[in-house]
Amino acid sequence: MNVLLQMPVTAQVNVSSPSRQTMKHMMAAIQQLSSARNLETVMAIVRVVARKLMSADGSCIVLREQDYCFYVDESAIAPLWKGQRFPMQSCISGWAMKHRQTCTIADIYRDARIPLDVYRSTFVKSLAMVPIQVEEPIGAIGVYWAKQQQPSAEAIEMLQTLASATALALENVRIYAELELRVRRRTAELEYTTEKLRMEVAQRQAAAAELHKLSMTDELTGLYNRRGFLCTAEQQLKSVQRGNASVCLFFIDLDGLKQVNDSYGHEVGDCLLTAAGQVLQKTFRESDVVARLGGDEFAVLVPNCTETDGVLERLQTNISRFNQVCSASYRLAMSVGATMCRVNNEVSLEQMITQADSLMYAQKQRKRLQR
């Protein structure tokens, strides 16, 4: 975001003074200052241009910090006071800011305003100090000479123009920083709100997924319930139908559940149902649709299945192994009806369930007759 404040040149300079080249430097500096976006850039421009405009041996930029003068930056033939702070009342830059006046001193050793102890170790013999923003000075620009100099009025006017441009550049920097801070805060607020909404959406999606899972799952065994079986089996049938493959459907009844409930209680009966679900999960593949339809009835849809005998043998083997290691008072037994068909539009899931149910019932009747 660019915030540009127009910087008018306040001084009209005679052609004879200063030079055309100096004017070019001045105009270039104003243009550069108008696009500066931070304090470091402003300081880098001003320290070089001030020294060049005044043909000085050194220059510095001072900013006011309450009752102190902070020498922020400098360009000089030898070190001056960069990074140091001096009280306003004991510093010539402080005097210029306090009195809102430009100060020129041809001989620093003959001016009472100069703290000689600070200057003796430097090369400075003459100086000029211009306040930045005359109405309410926020700093000052100083230039120094190693030999005694008396700058012309036109040169001082150029330095004052540079100070005015610097004031506007510093205001630009302040406004730009403020706007940038607002943008960062607003961006942070939007990011926080977005993340909060994202988390809320994720929580709702998770809750919806959990509700969907609960609506499709048998709470006791963890298998699909009747609704889950019908929905998932229909999807599997559509997938298999596209490949013109065959499927098997097993309809299973858990033998003896009523007797277990009557003899040992429903908690033991629930253990029997859970054991049946575990045996079925062990027998069938993850891609098979295994469900407890309700009560003691289970169903399994096996896609891409070409025979049932092998599956039934594996199921019976797992039932026998369970009974061998189980120390409970009950034994696990199942009656199974199995049907196999090639999926097409003429065969529905309901028809397959009905057929497998009939086969299971027939097996159950044979078991009763054998007893």
Long-range contacts (C-beta under 8 A, 24 or more apart in sequence): 1-176, 1-179, 1-180, 1-183, 2-35, 2-176, 3-172, 3-175, 3-176, 3-179, 4-34, 4-35, 4-172, 5-34, 5-168, 5-171, 5-172, 5-175, 6-34, 6-168, 7-33, 7-34, 7-164, 7-165, 7-168, 7-169, 8-164, 9-161, 10-160, 10-161, 10-164, 11-157, 11-158, 11-160, 11-161, 13-154, 13-157, 13-158, 14-154, 17-152, 17-154, 17-155, 18-53, 18-154, 18-155, 18-158, 22-52, 22-53, 22-158, 25-49, 25-52, 25-53, 26-53, 26-158, 26-161, 26-162, 29-162, 29-165, 30-165, 33-165, 33-166, 33-168, 33-169, 34-165, 34-168, 34-169, 34-172, 36-169, 36-172, 36-173, 37-172, 37-173, 37-176, 38-173, 38-177, 39-72, 39-170, 39-173, 42-166, 42-169, 42-170, 42-173, 43-72, 43-73, 44-73, 45-169, 46-73, 46-141, 46-162, 46-166, 47-73, 47-74, 47-75, 48-75, 49-162, 50-75, 50-141, 50-143, 50-159, 50-162, 51-75, 51-76, 51-143, 53-155, 53-158, 53-159, 53-162, 54-128, 54-143, 54-151, 54-155, 54-158, 54-159, 56-143, 56-144, 56-145, 57-123, 57-144, 57-145, 57-146, 58-123, 58-124, 58-143, 58-144, 58-145, 59-141, 59-142, 59-143, 59-144, 60-141, 60-142, 60-144, 61-139, 61-140, 61-141, 61-142, 61-166, 62-91, 62-93, 62-139, 62-140, 62-141, 62-142, 63-138, 63-139, 64-88, 64-97, 64-137, 64-138, 64-139, 69-93, 69-94, 69-97, 69-140, 72-139, 76-123, 76-144, 77-123, 77-146, 78-122, 78-123, 80-122, 80-124, 80-144, 81-118, 86-115, 86-118, 90-115, 91-115, 92-127, 92-129, 92-142, 93-129, 93-139, 93-140, 93-142, 95-129, 96-129, 96-130, 96-131, 96-137, 96-140, 97-131, 97-137, 97-139, 97-140, 98-137, 100-131, 100-134, 100-135, 100-137, 101-131, 102-128, 102-129, 102-130, 102-131, 102-156, 102-159, 102-160, 103-127, 103-128, 103-129, 104-128, 104-129, 104-150, 104-151, 104-156, 106-148, 106-149, 106-150, 107-148, 125-149, 126-150, 128-156, 128-159, 130-156, 130-159, 130-160, 130-162, 130-163, 131-163, 132-163, 132-166, 132-167, 132-170, 133-163, 133-164, 133-167, 138-167, 138-170, 139-166, 139-170, 141-166, 218-277, 218-291, 218-292, 220-270, 220-273, 220-274, 220-277, 220-292, 221-273, 221-274, 221-276, 221-277, 221-278, 221-292, 222-277, 223-277, 223-280, 223-281, 223-290, 223-291, 223-292, 223-298, 224-289, 224-290, 224-291, 224-292, 225-291, 225-292, 225-293, 225-294, 226-291, 226-293, 226-294, 228-291, 229-289, 229-291, 229-293, 229-299, 229-301, 230-349, 232-289, 232-301, 233-289, 233-301, 233-349, 234-349, 236-289, 236-301, 236-303, 237-301, 237-343, 237-349, 239-303, 240-303, 240-304, 240-343, 241-343, 241-344, 241-345, 243-304, 244-342, 244-343, 244-344, 245-303, 245-304, 245-342, 245-343, 246-304, 246-305, 246-306, 246-340, 246-341, 246-342, 246-343, 247-301, 247-302, 247-303, 247-304, 247-305, 247-340, 247-341, 247-343, 247-352, 248-301, 248-302, 248-305, 248-307, 248-308, 248-311, 248-338, 248-339, 248-340, 249-299, 249-300, 249-301, 249-302, 249-338, 249-339, 249-340, 249-349, 249-352, 249-353, 249-355, 249-356, 250-299, 250-300, 250-302, 250-308, 250-311, 250-336, 250-337, 250-338, 250-356, 251-297, 251-298, 251-299, 251-336, 251-337, 251-338, 251-339, 251-353, 251-356, 251-357, 251-359, 251-360, 252-280, 252-297, 252-298, 252-299, 252-300, 252-334, 252-335, 252-336, 252-337, 252-360, 253-296, 253-297, 253-298, 253-334, 253-335, 253-336, 253-360, 253-361, 253-364, 254-296, 254-297, 254-298, 254-332, 254-333, 254-334, 255-333, 255-334, 255-335, 255-364, 255-367, 256-330, 256-331, 256-333, 257-295, 257-296, 258-296, 260-330, 264-329, 264-330, 268-328, 268-329, 268-330, 271-328, 271-330, 272-328, 272-330, 272-332, 275-322, 275-326, 275-332, 276-332, 276-334, 279-315, 279-318, 279-319, 279-322, 279-332, 280-315, 282-318, 283-311, 283-314, 283-315, 283-318, 284-311, 298-334, 299-353, 299-356, 301-349, 305-340, 306-340, 307-340, 308-338, 308-340, 311-338, 312-336, 312-338, 335-360, 335-361, 335-363, 335-364, 335-367, 336-360, 336-363, 337-361, 337-362, 337-363
